[in-house]
Amino acid sequence: MEGTASARLLDWEAAARFGSRLAGTGPPLEPGQQARLRDDFSELVTEAESLVTHLTGVTIDGAPTRAWVMSRSRWISQNLQGFERVLSPLAERLSDRSGDGVLSVARRKVLAAQVGGLLGYMGRKVLGQYDLFVPPERQDLLYFVGPNVAELEAQYRFEPRDFRLWLCLHEVAHRVQFGGVPWLRPYLRNMIDGYLASIELDGRKLIQTIRRAREEAVRGRSRGLGVLFLLMTPEQRETFRRMQAVMSLLEGHGNYVMAALSVGRIREESRMRRTLSRRRHGPVDRVIQKAIGLDVKVRQYALGERFVSRVIHRAGMDAFNRVWEREENLPTLEEVGRPDEWVERVAGI
């Protein structure tokens, strides 16, 4: 591993160690608790898959969904593996330009601390995840962080099977999106690869970009998309907006499905939703999220849920499902905020 370009870019083992230390282990779980978590999630993802496919009319082309209940450190390790796969082309470009020197060693340590710190923070929060960057043979997996789930259930006295099914409904919705829409995963991956390929490595051009960003910040031209938006080229901004639009759609759809299927099925669903919202928006969390750009993501996802709800209310599920037919049917970022415009453009209503 040490000889690869990605290993020269970032010390992945150090990132895993730092992230795991920052995340901690969470509350200790007895063997019986761990077994119950595994058994429940294994059963409930199957139930959730049946419910989600029936509601949405989208079926999975592939193996049935499986649950993987893991520790915080394992979750961090799995996400680092995904990051490494995604960043490999960028690492190759950097390796070709910079070589291996003192600067490279310092960069590896700094990046390891940054990435490990981000995942350490998130590892204390995340409950479930559908990982976009796993190899094909593992694309049927959903991650659930056992200590975080058990901690929240105990703290707020949620009925465990209700809370676990509620989580499954959202994550299975993502599995159905990517398992039932074959072009969606490569579409997102191509956007990410294109964005990374466009990153400027020339120092003089980077300085010019920073100067331009400073001027635009003075004029208030971030357009609600965060400070990083100002550091992007026009091409990068367009890609970023497309990524924001599709991720808003996917998360909004997951939230809509979770809420719709909870009616008459999940006791205290509204309290669960309020609890998770407060958990994401504590004073310290808001500061951290703003620093790393997650506050923008949270706002966009709320817009995404309103988009899905409005389209289905106005045009019905069949009309909404036209969004999965081809790339051109995806909403623009503007349409996410104005769903009636999408309905008129795509559904012709």
Solvent accessible surface area in square Angstrom, and as a share of the most:
residue,aa,sasa,rsa
1,M,150,0.67
2,E,151,0.68
3,G,60,0.58
4,T,61,0.36
5,A,6,0.05
6,S,9,0.06
7,A,5,0.04
8,R,61,0.22
9,L,8,0.04
10,L,3,0.01
11,D,31,0.16
12,W,22,0.08
13,E,123,0.55
14,A,24,0.18
15,A,0,0.00
16,A,28,0.22
17,R,131,0.48
18,F,74,0.31
19,G,0,0.00
20,S,32,0.20
21,R,168,0.61
22,L,80,0.40
23,A,0,0.00
24,G,30,0.28
25,T,114,0.66
26,G,25,0.24
27,P,40,0.25
28,P,129,0.81
29,L,29,0.14
30,E,116,0.52
31,P,102,0.64
32,G,52,0.50
33,Q,85,0.38
34,Q,75,0.33
35,A,37,0.29
36,R,124,0.45
37,L,2,0.01
38,R,126,0.46
39,D,96,0.50
40,D,5,0.03
41,F,0,0.00
42,S,65,0.42
43,E,92,0.41
44,L,2,0.01
45,V,1,0.00
46,T,88,0.51
47,E,67,0.30
48,A,0,0.00
49,E,33,0.15
50,S,73,0.47
51,L,36,0.18
52,V,0,0.00
53,T,26,0.15
54,H,165,0.74
55,L,54,0.27
56,T,1,0.00
57,G,58,0.56
58,V,16,0.09
59,T,97,0.56
60,I,30,0.15
61,D,120,0.62
62,G,56,0.54
63,A,52,0.40
64,P,99,0.63
65,T,7,0.04
66,R,117,0.43
67,A,27,0.21
68,W,67,0.23
69,V,28,0.16
70,M,11,0.05
71,S,51,0.33
72,R,12,0.04
73,S,56,0.36
74,R,107,0.39
75,W,5,0.02
76,I,0,0.00
77,S,32,0.21
78,Q,6,0.03
79,N,12,0.06
80,L,8,0.04
81,Q,69,0.31
82,G,1,0.01
83,F,58,0.24
84,E,28,0.13
85,R,84,0.31
86,V,12,0.07
87,L,40,0.20
88,S,42,0.27
89,P,68,0.43
90,L,19,0.09
91,A,1,0.01
92,E,88,0.40
93,R,77,0.28
94,L,34,0.17
95,S,23,0.15
96,D,122,0.63
97,R,149,0.54
98,S,58,0.38
99,G,35,0.34
100,D,106,0.55
101,G,37,0.36
102,V,132,0.76
103,L,144,0.72
104,S,6,0.04
105,V,76,0.44
106,A,47,0.36
107,R,52,0.19
108,R,58,0.21
109,K,131,0.55
110,V,81,0.46
111,L,48,0.24
112,A,3,0.02
113,A,49,0.38
114,Q,110,0.49
115,V,27,0.15
116,G,0,0.00
117,G,17,0.17
118,L,57,0.29
119,L,3,0.02
120,G,0,0.00
121,Y,30,0.11
122,M,51,0.23
123,G,0,0.00
124,R,117,0.43
125,K,60,0.25
126,V,27,0.15
127,L,12,0.06
128,G,14,0.14
129,Q,38,0.17
130,Y,18,0.07
131,D,5,0.03
132,L,33,0.16
133,F,43,0.18
134,V,12,0.07
135,P,37,0.23
136,P,107,0.67
137,E,125,0.56
138,R,69,0.25
139,Q,42,0.19
140,D,14,0.07
141,L,16,0.08
142,L,0,0.00
143,Y,1,0.00
144,F,0,0.00
145,V,1,0.00
146,G,1,0.01
147,P,13,0.08
148,N,1,0.00
149,V,0,0.00
150,A,14,0.11
151,E,68,0.30
152,L,5,0.03
153,E,12,0.05
154,A,77,0.59
155,Q,115,0.51
156,Y,61,0.23
157,R,211,0.77
158,F,7,0.03
159,E,68,0.31
160,P,51,0.32
161,R,76,0.28
162,D,15,0.08
163,F,0,0.00
164,R,16,0.06
165,L,12,0.06
166,W,4,0.01
167,L,13,0.07
168,C,0,0.00
169,L,0,0.00
170,H,23,0.10
171,E,17,0.08
172,V,0,0.00
173,A,0,0.00
174,H,15,0.07
175,R,10,0.04
176,V,1,0.00
177,Q,2,0.01
178,F,14,0.06
179,G,11,0.10
180,G,22,0.21
181,V,5,0.03
182,P,103,0.65
183,W,54,0.19
184,L,0,0.00
185,R,39,0.14
186,P,67,0.42
187,Y,24,0.09
188,L,6,0.03
189,R,76,0.28
190,N,102,0.52
191,M,9,0.04
192,I,33,0.17
193,D,49,0.25
194,G,40,0.38
195,Y,49,0.19
196,L,21,0.10
197,A,63,0.49
198,S,47,0.30
199,I,50,0.25
200,E,57,0.26
201,L,34,0.17
202,D,30,0.16
203,G,44,0.43
204,R,185,0.68
205,K,110,0.47
206,L,77,0.38
207,I,89,0.45
208,Q,114,0.51
209,T,19,0.11
210,I,102,0.52
211,R,137,0.50
212,R,76,0.28
213,A,7,0.05
214,R,157,0.57
215,E,91,0.41
216,E,9,0.04
217,A,53,0.41
218,V,128,0.74
219,R,140,0.51
220,G,61,0.59
221,R,91,0.33
222,S,32,0.21
223,R,141,0.51
224,G,49,0.47
225,L,8,0.04
226,G,24,0.23
227,V,114,0.66
228,L,115,0.57
229,F,0,0.00
230,L,7,0.04
231,L,72,0.36
232,M,9,0.04
233,T,39,0.23
234,P,95,0.60
235,E,122,0.55
236,Q,15,0.06
237,R,26,0.09
238,E,95,0.43
239,T,21,0.12
240,F,36,0.15
241,R,48,0.18
242,R,95,0.35
243,M,32,0.14
244,Q,28,0.13
245,A,2,0.02
246,V,2,0.01
247,M,52,0.23
248,S,0,0.00
249,L,0,0.00
250,L,2,0.01
251,E,33,0.15
252,G,0,0.00
253,H,2,0.01
254,G,0,0.00
255,N,31,0.16
256,Y,44,0.17
257,V,0,0.00
258,M,16,0.07
259,A,31,0.24
260,A,38,0.29
261,L,15,0.07
262,S,4,0.02
263,V,122,0.70
264,G,91,0.87
265,R,99,0.36
266,I,11,0.05
267,R,160,0.58
268,E,84,0.38
269,E,31,0.14
270,S,63,0.40
271,R,64,0.23
272,M,1,0.00
273,R,75,0.27
274,R,127,0.46
275,T,1,0.01
276,L,22,0.11
277,S,41,0.27
278,R,141,0.52
279,R,45,0.17
280,R,104,0.38
281,H,62,0.28
282,G,17,0.17
283,P,101,0.63
284,V,107,0.61
285,D,17,0.09
286,R,126,0.46
287,V,108,0.62
288,I,57,0.29
289,Q,13,0.06
290,K,147,0.62
291,A,86,0.67
292,I,68,0.35
293,G,30,0.29
294,L,34,0.17
295,D,27,0.14
296,V,10,0.06
297,K,67,0.29
298,V,33,0.19
299,R,120,0.44
300,Q,20,0.09
301,Y,37,0.14
302,A,45,0.35
303,L,56,0.28
304,G,0,0.00
305,E,35,0.16
306,R,146,0.53
307,F,0,0.00
308,V,0,0.00
309,S,46,0.30
310,R,96,0.35
311,V,0,0.00
312,I,23,0.12
313,H,151,0.67
314,R,78,0.28
315,A,25,0.19
316,G,26,0.25
317,M,37,0.17
318,D,125,0.65
319,A,15,0.12
320,F,0,0.00
321,N,28,0.14
322,R,81,0.30
323,V,0,0.00
324,W,19,0.07
325,E,92,0.41
326,R,118,0.43
327,E,83,0.37
328,E,116,0.52
329,N,6,0.03
330,L,14,0.07
331,P,5,0.03
332,T,65,0.38
333,L,23,0.12
334,E,73,0.33
335,E,13,0.06
336,V,2,0.01
337,G,41,0.39
338,R,127,0.46
339,P,20,0.13
340,D,48,0.25
341,E,73,0.33
342,W,0,0.00
343,V,0,0.00
344,E,100,0.45
345,R,118,0.43
346,V,12,0.07
347,A,16,0.13
348,G,64,0.62
349,I,98,0.50
